[in-house]
Amino acid sequence: MSENYKYKVGDIVESLAGRDAKRQFAVIGLDSEDENYLILADGRLRRADKPKRKKIKHVKLVKESGFEIKDGEKLTNNMLRKNIENAVGSDSKSESKDAKIYKKSQKN
């Protein structure tokens, strides 16, 4: 499905290869020069101002259109983190250490 699916801005994907394997990202753009690449960010490791360019064959779709960017709206790292977390749940690998410690302390 990954290679035949036409990715859109806002889709949530999971990396299959590289040092970021098993990490979830939001599609924040499509490469205008090469249709085999997506522009990805997660708001943590890859921030909105320095996104990752990754081949389509190295990602799989997690959720279609996890969010929309309205005209003139600035894409923030916080927005990316919240939308990815909402799409995949709080057990995602991209969850921060601080958030995990906070959750652990709440259980006790």
Protein Blocks (a to p, Z undefined) as FASTA:
>chain_A
ZZmpccdehiacddfbdjkgoiacddfbdcfkbmkbccddehlmmcfklccdddfklpcc
fbgckbccdehiacdfklmmmmmmmmnojkbfklcfklmmmmmmmmZZ
